[in-house]
Amino acid sequence: MSPLRIALYIVIIIASVIVTILVLAQEGKQQGLGAISGAAETYWGKNKGRSMEGKMVKITGVLVALIIILAVVMNLRFI
């Protein structure tokens, strides 16, 4: 097994562990009765992308894309 393949395995494992932790740390998308009455339209509801929760969602998406790309690269024959 080549050193590059071992390094890619390690990166996939670390990224997978981080994605698991991020997904478990995120809140659910269900807003309950607040979505019916319009209570979700607060400052925090509108600017959710700039909050820590929004950043966690973006980081999770990037890491999942990285895992998928590395899995495809690992499946190629020349590595």
N, CA, C and O atoms as CSV, one atom per row, in Angstrom:
chain,resi,resn,atom,element,x,y,z
A,1,MET,N,N,0.853,-1.172,0.000
A,1,MET,CA,C,0.000,0.000,0.000
A,1,MET,C,C,0.900,1.237,0.000
A,1,MET,O,O,1.854,1.337,0.771
A,2,SER,N,N,0.568,2.164,-0.882
A,2,SER,CA,C,1.413,3.351,-1.040
A,2,SER,C,C,1.170,4.352,0.093
A,2,SER,O,O,0.099,4.361,0.701
A,3,PRO,N,N,2.156,5.181,0.368
A,3,PRO,CA,C,1.994,6.200,1.417
A,3,PRO,C,C,0.861,7.188,1.110
A,3,PRO,O,O,0.200,7.679,2.024
A,4,LEU,N,N,0.639,7.478,-0.183
A,4,LEU,CA,C,-0.451,8.375,-0.557
A,4,LEU,C,C,-1.804,7.772,-0.198
A,4,LEU,O,O,-2.685,8.468,0.305
A,5,ARG,N,N,-1.964,6.491,-0.455
A,5,ARG,CA,C,-3.230,5.810,-0.128
A,5,ARG,C,C,-3.452,5.806,1.386
A,5,ARG,O,O,-4.575,6.016,1.844
A,6,ILE,N,N,-2.414,5.575,2.149
A,6,ILE,CA,C,-2.533,5.588,3.615
A,6,ILE,C,C,-2.916,6.983,4.103
A,6,ILE,O,O,-3.758,7.123,4.991
A,7,ALA,N,N,-2.302,8.009,3.525
A,7,ALA,CA,C,-2.634,9.385,3.916
A,7,ALA,C,C,-4.085,9.709,3.586
A,7,ALA,O,O,-4.765,10.370,4.372
A,8,LEU,N,N,-4.567,9.253,2.432
A,8,LEU,CA,C,-5.964,9.500,2.066
A,8,LEU,C,C,-6.924,8.767,2.997
A,8,LEU,O,O,-7.977,9.298,3.347
A,9,TYR,N,N,-6.565,7.557,3.395
A,9,TYR,CA,C,-7.392,6.831,4.370
A,9,TYR,C,C,-7.486,7.605,5.690
A,9,TYR,O,O,-8.557,7.710,6.289
A,10,ILE,N,N,-6.370,8.131,6.117
A,10,ILE,CA,C,-6.354,8.878,7.387
A,10,ILE,C,C,-7.210,10.140,7.279
A,10,ILE,O,O,-7.948,10.473,8.206
A,11,VAL,N,N,-7.111,10.846,6.142
A,11,VAL,CA,C,-7.916,12.054,5.948
A,11,VAL,C,C,-9.404,11.707,5.931
A,11,VAL,O,O,-10.209,12.424,6.524
A,12,ILE,N,N,-9.778,10.615,5.259
A,12,ILE,CA,C,-11.189,10.201,5.218
A,12,ILE,C,C,-11.693,9.854,6.614
A,12,ILE,O,O,-12.809,10.226,6.976
A,13,ILE,N,N,-10.900,9.159,7.388
A,13,ILE,CA,C,-11.315,8.774,8.736
A,13,ILE,C,C,-11.489,10.010,9.626
A,13,ILE,O,O,-12.476,10.115,10.354
A,14,ILE,N,N,-10.546,10.931,9.570
A,14,ILE,CA,C,-10.645,12.146,10.388
A,14,ILE,C,C,-11.858,12.981,9.964
A,14,ILE,O,O,-12.606,13.470,10.811
A,15,ALA,N,N,-12.049,13.140,8.654
A,15,ALA,CA,C,-13.195,13.915,8.172
A,15,ALA,C,C,-14.512,13.247,8.565
A,15,ALA,O,O,-15.477,13.938,8.892
A,16,SER,N,N,-14.566,11.931,8.539
A,16,SER,CA,C,-15.779,11.211,8.923
A,16,SER,C,C,-16.107,11.410,10.395
A,16,SER,O,O,-17.270,11.592,10.755
A,17,VAL,N,N,-15.103,11.377,11.232
A,17,VAL,CA,C,-15.323,11.592,12.665
A,17,VAL,C,C,-15.802,13.020,12.917
A,17,VAL,O,O,-16.709,13.234,13.722
A,18,ILE,N,N,-15.205,13.995,12.240
A,18,ILE,CA,C,-15.614,15.391,12.412
A,18,ILE,C,C,-17.045,15.601,11.923
A,18,ILE,O,O,-17.817,16.306,12.573
A,19,VAL,N,N,-17.412,14.998,10.780
A,19,VAL,CA,C,-18.783,15.117,10.271
A,19,VAL,C,C,-19.767,14.508,11.259
A,19,VAL,O,O,-20.834,15.075,11.494
A,20,THR,N,N,-19.428,13.373,11.834
A,20,THR,CA,C,-20.312,12.739,12.806
A,20,THR,C,C,-20.531,13.640,14.008
A,20,THR,O,O,-21.661,13.789,14.474
A,21,ILE,N,N,-19.481,14.233,14.506
A,21,ILE,CA,C,-19.604,15.135,15.662
A,21,ILE,C,C,-20.431,16.367,15.302
A,21,ILE,O,O,-21.274,16.795,16.090
A,22,LEU,N,N,-20.198,16.940,14.121
A,22,LEU,CA,C,-20.946,18.130,13.710
A,22,LEU,C,C,-22.430,17.840,13.532
A,22,LEU,O,O,-23.276,18.643,13.925
A,23,VAL,N,N,-22.741,16.703,12.945
A,23,VAL,CA,C,-24.151,16.356,12.738
A,23,VAL,C,C,-24.851,16.137,14.073
A,23,VAL,O,O,-25.998,16.550,14.248
A,24,LEU,N,N,-24.183,15.504,14.997
A,24,LEU,CA,C,-24.795,15.282,16.308
A,24,LEU,C,C,-24.931,16.573,17.106
A,24,LEU,O,O,-25.811,16.675,17.960
A,25,ALA,N,N,-24.078,17.561,16.845
A,25,ALA,CA,C,-24.124,18.818,17.581
A,25,ALA,C,C,-25.167,19.788,17.033
A,25,ALA,O,O,-25.549,20.738,17.717
A,26,GLN,N,N,-25.631,19.554,15.804
A,26,GLN,CA,C,-26.587,20.477,15.193
A,26,GLN,C,C,-27.992,20.245,15.726
A,26,GLN,O,O,-28.360,19.142,16.131
A,27,GLU,N,N,-28.774,21.342,15.708
A,27,GLU,CA,C,-30.166,21.248,16.108
A,27,GLU,C,C,-30.982,20.685,14.956
A,27,GLU,O,O,-30.560,20.716,13.800
A,28,GLY,N,N,-32.162,20.168,15.295
A,28,GLY,CA,C,-33.055,19.655,14.278
A,28,GLY,C,C,-33.672,20.781,13.467
A,28,GLY,O,O,-33.667,21.934,13.901
A,29,LYS,N,N,-34.200,20.461,12.304
A,29,LYS,CA,C,-34.814,21.471,11.443
A,29,LYS,C,C,-36.264,21.749,11.845
A,29,LYS,O,O,-36.865,22.703,11.352
A,30,GLN,N,N,-36.817,20.950,12.709
A,30,GLN,CA,C,-38.200,21.122,13.128
A,30,GLN,C,C,-38.325,22.329,14.050
A,30,GLN,O,O,-37.610,22.431,15.047
A,31,GLN,N,N,-39.242,23.253,13.712
A,31,GLN,CA,C,-39.394,24.452,14.502
A,31,GLN,C,C,-40.657,24.427,15.353
A,31,GLN,O,O,-40.898,25.351,16.128
A,32,GLY,N,N,-41.443,23.406,15.220
A,32,GLY,CA,C,-42.638,23.292,16.044
A,32,GLY,C,C,-43.695,24.311,15.686
A,32,GLY,O,O,-43.831,24.672,14.517
A,33,LEU,N,N,-44.448,24.782,16.667
A,33,LEU,CA,C,-45.543,25.713,16.430
A,33,LEU,C,C,-45.056,27.109,16.115
A,33,LEU,O,O,-45.841,27.919,15.622
A,34,GLY,N,N,-43.817,27.428,16.370
A,34,GLY,CA,C,-43.288,28.747,16.063
A,34,GLY,C,C,-43.307,29.038,14.580
A,34,GLY,O,O,-43.438,30.197,14.184
A,35,ALA,N,N,-43.180,28.011,13.743
A,35,ALA,CA,C,-43.199,28.209,12.297
A,35,ALA,C,C,-44.598,28.578,11.823
A,35,ALA,O,O,-44.736,29.272,10.815
A,36,ILE,N,N,-45.633,28.136,12.519
A,36,ILE,CA,C,-47.002,28.433,12.107
A,36,ILE,C,C,-47.347,29.886,12.399
A,36,ILE,O,O,-47.949,30.558,11.562
A,37,SER,N,N,-46.979,30.370,13.556
A,37,SER,CA,C,-47.356,31.726,13.959
A,37,SER,C,C,-46.411,32.798,13.426
A,37,SER,O,O,-46.678,33.987,13.605
A,38,GLY,N,N,-45.338,32.420,12.789
A,38,GLY,CA,C,-44.395,33.403,12.268
A,38,GLY,C,C,-43.333,33.797,13.265
A,38,GLY,O,O,-42.595,34.751,13.021
A,39,ALA,N,N,-43.229,33.107,14.367
A,39,ALA,CA,C,-42.239,33.454,15.383
A,39,ALA,C,C,-40.820,33.152,14.919
A,39,ALA,O,O,-39.858,33.641,15.510
A,40,ALA,N,N,-40.683,32.357,13.875
A,40,ALA,CA,C,-39.348,32.017,13.377
A,40,ALA,C,C,-38.728,33.177,12.600
A,40,ALA,O,O,-37.533,33.138,12.307
A,41,GLU,N,N,-39.493,34.194,12.262
A,41,GLU,CA,C,-38.997,35.328,11.494
A,41,GLU,C,C,-38.364,36.378,12.399
A,41,GLU,O,O,-38.681,37.561,12.280
A,42,THR,N,N,-37.513,35.985,13.264
A,42,THR,CA,C,-36.798,36.903,14.131
A,42,THR,C,C,-35.443,37.209,13.511
A,42,THR,O,O,-35.108,36.693,12.445
A,43,TYR,N,N,-34.680,38.036,14.171
A,43,TYR,CA,C,-33.336,38.359,13.687
A,43,TYR,C,C,-32.495,37.096,13.557
A,43,TYR,O,O,-31.788,36.913,12.565
A,44,TRP,N,N,-32.572,36.234,14.552
A,44,TRP,CA,C,-31.755,35.023,14.536
A,44,TRP,C,C,-32.242,34.047,13.477
A,44,TRP,O,O,-31.446,33.294,12.916
A,45,GLY,N,N,-33.533,34.051,13.200
A,45,GLY,CA,C,-34.060,33.168,12.162
A,45,GLY,C,C,-33.642,33.606,10.773
A,45,GLY,O,O,-33.380,32.768,9.910
A,46,LYS,N,N,-33.575,34.934,10.543
A,46,LYS,CA,C,-33.198,35.448,9.235
A,46,LYS,C,C,-31.698,35.353,8.988
A,46,LYS,O,O,-31.277,35.136,7.852
A,47,ASN,N,N,-30.899,35.509,10.011
A,47,ASN,CA,C,-29.441,35.518,9.864
A,47,ASN,C,C,-28.804,34.225,10.344
A,47,ASN,O,O,-27.705,34.233,10.900
A,48,LYS,N,N,-29.484,33.135,10.131
A,48,LYS,CA,C,-28.980,31.854,10.618
A,48,LYS,C,C,-27.689,31.447,9.909
A,48,LYS,O,O,-26.878,30.726,10.491
A,49,GLY,N,N,-27.479,31.890,8.667
A,49,GLY,CA,C,-26.265,31.547,7.935
A,49,GLY,C,C,-25.019,32.169,8.525
A,49,GLY,O,O,-23.920,31.650,8.332
A,50,ARG,N,N,-25.167,33.269,9.240
A,50,ARG,CA,C,-24.010,33.938,9.843
A,50,ARG,C,C,-23.732,33.461,11.254
A,50,ARG,O,O,-22.688,33.788,11.820
A,51,SER,N,N,-24.633,32.703,11.828
A,51,SER,CA,C,-24.456,32.248,13.198
A,51,SER,C,C,-23.540,31.020,13.230
A,51,SER,O,O,-23.125,30.507,12.191
A,52,MET,N,N,-23.241,30.571,14.433
A,52,MET,CA,C,-22.407,29.385,14.598
A,52,MET,C,C,-23.101,28.161,13.996
A,52,MET,O,O,-22.449,27.293,13.416
A,53,GLU,N,N,-24.410,28.100,14.137
A,53,GLU,CA,C,-25.165,26.975,13.581
A,53,GLU,C,C,-25.071,26.951,12.056
A,53,GLU,O,O,-24.922,25.886,11.457
A,54,GLY,N,N,-25.157,28.119,11.434
A,54,GLY,CA,C,-25.028,28.213,9.990
A,54,GLY,C,C,-23.642,27.817,9.510
A,54,GLY,O,O,-23.496,27.172,8.472
A,55,LYS,N,N,-22.634,28.202,10.265
A,55,LYS,CA,C,-21.257,27.822,9.912
A,55,LYS,C,C,-21.064,26.311,10.033
A,55,LYS,O,O,-20.372,25.696,9.223
A,56,MET,N,N,-21.687,25.722,11.059
A,56,MET,CA,C,-21.568,24.268,11.222
A,56,MET,C,C,-22.207,23.535,10.047
A,56,MET,O,O,-21.688,22.511,9.604
A,57,VAL,N,N,-23.324,24.046,9.539
A,57,VAL,CA,C,-23.987,23.429,8.390
A,57,VAL,C,C,-23.089,23.518,7.158
A,57,VAL,O,O,-22.972,22.550,6.406
A,58,LYS,N,N,-22.455,24.675,6.945
A,58,LYS,CA,C,-21.566,24.846,5.798
A,58,LYS,C,C,-20.342,23.948,5.903
A,58,LYS,O,O,-19.942,23.329,4.917
A,59,ILE,N,N,-19.747,23.871,7.082
A,59,ILE,CA,C,-18.570,23.021,7.284
A,59,ILE,C,C,-18.930,21.554,7.066
A,59,ILE,O,O,-18.150,20.801,6.482
A,60,THR,N,N,-20.110,21.150,7.534
A,60,THR,CA,C,-20.554,19.774,7.347
A,60,THR,C,C,-20.679,19.455,5.864
A,60,THR,O,O,-20.249,18.391,5.418
A,61,GLY,N,N,-21.262,20.368,5.101
A,61,GLY,CA,C,-21.404,20.143,3.663
A,61,GLY,C,C,-20.069,20.036,2.952
A,61,GLY,O,O,-19.893,19.188,2.077
A,62,VAL,N,N,-19.134,20.888,3.322
A,62,VAL,CA,C,-17.810,20.853,2.703
A,62,VAL,C,C,-17.091,19.545,3.036
A,62,VAL,O,O,-16.467,18.935,2.167
A,63,LEU,N,N,-17.181,19.122,4.286
A,63,LEU,CA,C,-16.512,17.878,4.679
A,63,LEU,C,C,-17.139,16.657,4.011
A,63,LEU,O,O,-16.428,15.724,3.639
A,64,VAL,N,N,-18.458,16.652,3.856
A,64,VAL,CA,C,-19.111,15.538,3.168
A,64,VAL,C,C,-18.672,15.498,1.708
A,64,VAL,O,O,-18.404,14.425,1.168
A,65,ALA,N,N,-18.598,16.664,1.067
A,65,ALA,CA,C,-18.123,16.708,-0.321
A,65,ALA,C,C,-16.683,16.209,-0.412
A,65,ALA,O,O,-16.333,15.489,-1.347
A,66,LEU,N,N,-15.845,16.590,0.558
A,66,LEU,CA,C,-14.458,16.123,0.590
A,66,LEU,C,C,-14.386,14.602,0.719
A,66,LEU,O,O,-13.587,13.953,0.044
A,67,ILE,N,N,-15.216,14.045,1.578
A,67,ILE,CA,C,-15.226,12.587,1.760
A,67,ILE,C,C,-15.632,11.893,0.469
A,67,ILE,O,O,-15.027,10.893,0.083
A,68,ILE,N,N,-16.656,12.420,-0.202
A,68,ILE,CA,C,-17.106,11.808,-1.453
A,68,ILE,C,C,-16.016,11.882,-2.521
A,68,ILE,O,O,-15.752,10.897,-3.209
A,69,ILE,N,N,-15.387,13.046,-2.659
A,69,ILE,CA,C,-14.324,13.201,-3.658
A,69,ILE,C,C,-13.147,12.275,-3.353
A,69,ILE,O,O,-12.602,11.645,-4.259
A,70,LEU,N,N,-12.755,12.191,-2.082
A,70,LEU,CA,C,-11.639,11.306,-1.724
A,70,LEU,C,C,-12.003,9.844,-1.937
A,70,LEU,O,O,-11.146,9.049,-2.325
A,71,ALA,N,N,-13.247,9.475,-1.694
A,71,ALA,CA,C,-13.667,8.088,-1.926
A,71,ALA,C,C,-13.595,7.742,-3.412
A,71,ALA,O,O,-13.205,6.631,-3.772
A,72,VAL,N,N,-13.967,8.682,-4.270
A,72,VAL,CA,C,-13.869,8.450,-5.715
A,72,VAL,C,C,-12.405,8.351,-6.132
A,72,VAL,O,O,-12.042,7.478,-6.921
A,73,VAL,N,N,-11.568,9.234,-5.609
A,73,VAL,CA,C,-10.145,9.203,-5.942
A,73,VAL,C,C,-9.506,7.903,-5.455
A,73,VAL,O,O,-8.653,7.331,-6.134
A,74,MET,N,N,-9.918,7.447,-4.290
A,74,MET,CA,C,-9.349,6.205,-3.753
A,74,MET,C,C,-9.735,4.987,-4.602
A,74,MET,O,O,-9.047,3.967,-4.595
A,75,ASN,N,N,-10.837,5.115,-5.327
A,75,ASN,CA,C,-11.299,3.989,-6.130
A,75,ASN,C,C,-10.584,3.910,-7.472
A,75,ASN,O,O,-10.713,2.909,-8.175
A,76,LEU,N,N,-9.834,4.943,-7.842
A,76,LEU,CA,C,-9.088,4.930,-9.085
A,76,LEU,C,C,-7.913,3.963,-8.989
A,76,LEU,O,O,-7.386,3.730,-7.902
A,77,ARG,N,N,-7.517,3.420,-10.087
A,77,ARG,CA,C,-6.484,2.382,-10.112
A,77,ARG,C,C,-5.068,2.920,-9.958
A,77,ARG,O,O,-4.192,2.189,-9.496
A,78,PHE,N,N,-4.814,4.166,-10.327
A,78,PHE,CA,C,-3.431,4.640,-10.365
A,78,PHE,C,C,-2.900,5.085,-9.016
A,78,PHE,O,O,-1.727,5.449,-8.925
A,79,ILE,N,N,-3.704,5.075,-7.967
A,79,ILE,CA,C,-3.214,5.454,-6.643
A,79,ILE,C,C,-2.946,4.218,-5.829
A,79,ILE,O,O,-2.525,4.317,-4.677
